[in-house]
C-alpha cells in the first residue's frame, strides 16, 4: 500500500504538530509513507531521521501565486507528478476542494480528507478527530521528532555538565508575537547569576538583528546562534538542552517534540490551539488574560511578566 499525506500548512510548528497523526498512519499501514508539504514547513530537515517517512514531496504554492504548483497549469503539473508515484491512498489534512480534485486527477482511488469547506478550527482537534475516525484508534497529541542517537551523543560529548543549557526561542512570525529581546538579555543575565548557563539562540538569518543584539550584549559570550545552521543540525543541540524558553514559534514545537521542558510565552496567538497538546509545554500568558482569551489579536507582549518567566525558569532548572 503506497500512502501519501498532503499537509499544506506553511510552518515548522504545524509540521511538528501533525507528526502523531502521520506516525499513526504509518503504523496502521505498517510501512513508511510519503508526505507532500511546503518547503517552509522544513519537512525534509525535520524528518531526515524518521523511518516512518519514505519521501518528502515539495508543494510549491506561494502567497503571491507564483509557485510552480499555483494556478491551473501548476495544478495539472502537480497532479502529473503525484500520478507518476502510483499512490493507493491519500490523507488530506485540509478541507480544500483543490486537494480533493488533485488526488482525483492523480488517479488515487482511496481519498480521506477533512470535511470539505470546513471552517478553521483548533488545529490539533481537527487532525486528531480526522485520523482517529479514519483509523478507528486513539492517537496521542504528543509529537515525537526522531533524531539518531549518535547525533545526540556526539553533541553531548562537546558540552559541559557544569552548565545548564537553555534554548531561547527569540524568533516569531511577527513582532506582536515576540517578547522584546531586551527581556531575553535581562532574563539570561539573571538566570546565569543563579545557574552557570549556555544559551542557544533559536532563530534564522531573518532574525539576525535580534541575534546580534544578544551576542553584542554582556551575556553574548555565553550564547551560540542557530542562524547559520540547518534545522537538522539544531535538533541534537536542542535535544541536549535542559530547558526551552521562548515565544510561540516553530522552535517551541520542535523542543516539545524532542521532549524538552518548555516555557512558552503566548502573547498574540491561541493557547488552546498551540499550547495545550504537549505535556512538555508550560504556558505563560499576558497579565489579565486567560488561556481561553489569549488568541490572535490579544497584543499582550508588554503584559508578559518578567518575574513570572524567571520564577518558572528557576523552578524548572532547580
N, C-alpha and C positions, 0 to 999 in steps of 0.2 A: 504494500500500500504506500503510494507516494503522496505525502501530505504537504500542503502549503498553508502557511499562516500569513494573512495580509494584515499588517499593523501600520496604518498610515499616519499616526501621530508623529510629531516632529522632535520631541526632546529625549535626552538621555533618561530623564526620570521616568517618563512614560514607558520607555522600552524596558526599564528595570521592573516597573510595577506590573507589567504584563507577564513577566517571567514565570510565576507559579502556574499560569494557565497554559503557557507554551510548553512547560515541562510536563504538565498533566496530559496534554495531547500526545507528546512523545511517549510517555509511559503507557498510555492507553493503547497506542498502536505498536508499542514495543519496537520502535525504530526511530532513528533521527529524522528530523523534518526540515523543511525549507522555510525561510522567512522572507517576505517582501516588505521592506521598510525603507524609510527615507534616510538619506546619507547622514543628516544631522541628528538622527537617533543614535548614531555611533554604534550600531548593532555589530558591525564587523569587528570592532575593537573590544567591545564589552563581552562578546560571546566567543572570543577567539579560542578559549579553552573548554568550551561547552560541548560535550559529546552528544548532547541531545539535538544539536543543530548540525545539519549536513551542509547547508548552503545559505548564504545571505544574498538575496537579490535586491538591487537598489531601485527604489521607486523615485524617479526623478520628476517630482512635481514641485513647483516653486510658487511662492506667493504672488509673483508678478506674471505667472502663467507662461514663463519662458522655458520651462523644463522640457526635456525630450519626451516625457510622457504626458504633457499637457495637451489639451485640445483633441480634436478628432484624430489627427494623424498620430499623436502621441498615444492615444488610447489603442489604436489599431497596432501600433508598434509594440506596445507592452503586451497586448493580447497574443501577438505572434510569438513573443519571447516566452511567455508562460506556456503556450500551447506546445512549444518545442520540448518542454520538460516532461510532458505526459503525466500530469498530476491526476490522481484518482479522487482526491478530496481537498477541499479548501475551507478554512475557517476565516471569516472576515470580521475583524474587530472594528466594525464601522457599520452605520445604518445607511450609508450612501448607496443609492441605486447604481452609481457608476461602477462600484466594485463588484456588485452582483452581475451586471452586464458584462464586465470584464471577464469574470470567471466563465460565464456562458459562452462568450466569443472565443475563449481559450479552450473550450471543449471539456471543461471539468464537469463531470456528471453529478458529483455529490457536493452540494454547496450548503454550508451552515453560516449564518450571518445574524448580527443583531437585527431586531425588527426594523424594517425599512422606515426611514423618516423619523426614527425615534429622536426625541429631543435630548439635548445634552443632559447627562445625569452624572452621578457620582462615578468617576472612572473605575474605581475598584469594584463597586457594587455591580455595575453593568457587566464587567468582564467575568466576575465570579458567577453571577446568575446565568450568563450565557453558557459558560463552559460546564458548570455543574448540571445544567439541563441537558446539554448535548451528550455528556459522557456518563450521566447518571451516577455521579460520585461527588463526594465533598472535596473541595480544593482549598488548601490553606491560602491566605493572602500574603504570607511571608515569602518574599523573593529570596533566592539564593544565587549569587553570582559565582560561577565556578572559576577558580584560579588554580593553576598547577601548584602542587605543594612545593616543588623545587624552587619555583619563583619566590614564594613566600619565605622559604627558609634562606634563600640566598640574600634577600634583603635584610632579614633578621640578623644575619651574621655581621652586617655593616653598621648596625645601630647599637647604642649603649643602653644597657638596662638601668643605668644610673639616672636616666631621664624619663619623664613622661612624654609620650609622643602624641601630638594633637593635630588633627586635620581641621583646618579652618576653611569653611565654605563661604568665602567672601564674595563670590560671584552671584549673579542673579539675572533673570531675564529682563529686568528693568529697574530703574533707580528706586521706585516705590517699594520694591521687594527686597531691598538691600539695606541692612543696618550700616550706618556710616562707618567708614574704615577707621576713623579715629577711635571709635568704640572698641574695635578689634585690637588696635595697638595698645590701648589702655588695659584691656582685658588680659592680653598676653603678658604685659608687664606685671600685673597684679598676680596672675596665676603663677608666673615664674618666680615671684618672690616667696611663694609657698612651696612649690614643687619645681625643681630644675626641669626645664622643658625644651623640646624641639618642636617647632611648629611647621606644618606643611600647608602652603598656600594653594588651595584648590581653586584654580582659575585658568583661563586660557589666554591667548595672546590679546584677545579683545579686552582683557582685564588688566593689561599692562600698567595702566596708570595707578590702579588700586594696589597692585602688587608692588610697584616701585615705591609708593608712599610707605608701605610697611617695611620694605627692605632698606629704605633710607632712614628709618626711624631708629631709636636706640634699642629696639628689640630685634632689628633686622638681622643681626649676626646669628640669631638663633632660629632663623627661618630658611626654608627651602621652598622654591616656587615650582609649580607644575606647568608653567606657561609653555615650556619648550618640550614637554614630554607628550608622548602618545597616551591616550586614555588607557590602553592596555598596560603601559609601563607604570601608571599610577596605582593600579589595582593591588599589587603586592605591598606597596608602601602604605596605602590606606588600611589594608588588612592587618598590618603590624602596629597600627595606632591604638592608643588607649581610649581615645575619645574623638568624636566629631562635634564641632560647634560651628553653626553657620545658618545661613539663610535657607529658605525653601528653594532649593536648586537641585539640578541633576546630581550634584556631588553628595547631597544628603541621601538620596535614594540609593546611590552606589554604596555609600558607607553602611546604610542599614542592611543592604543585601549582602554585605560582607560580614554581617553580624557584629558590627561595631556600635557601641553605645553612642547615641546621637542626641545632642541638644539642638532642637530645630526652632529657629526663630521665624514665626509666621506673622507677617505684618500686613500683607495685601494679597493673600491667596487663601483658598479654602482649606481649613484644617481638617474638616470632616472628609474631604476627598483625598488629601495628600499626607495627612499627619497621623492617621489612626490605624493604618493597615499593618504596621510592624511593631512588634514588642520592643524593638531597639530604639524607637523614636520617642523622645520625651519633648513635648511641645511647650514653648513659651510664647504667649500672645500679648498683644498690647494691653496696657493697663486700662481697665474699664470695659474690656471686651470679653466675650465668652468664646469657647471653641466653635459654637454654632454661628456666632455673629462675625467671626474673623473669616473673611472671604474676599473676593475681588472687590476693589474699591473701598477697602477699610482704611487704607492710607495711615497705618499706625506705626511706621518705623520709628518715630520720635517718642513713642509710648512703650517701647521695649525697655524694661527697667534693667540698667546695668547691674545693680546689686543682685537682682534675681538670677541673671545669667551667671555671674560669678559664683553665687551661692550654690547653684546647681552643679556647676563645673567642679567646684571644691568637693561637693558631696560625691560625685561620680569618680573623682580621681583619688579620694582618700582611701 
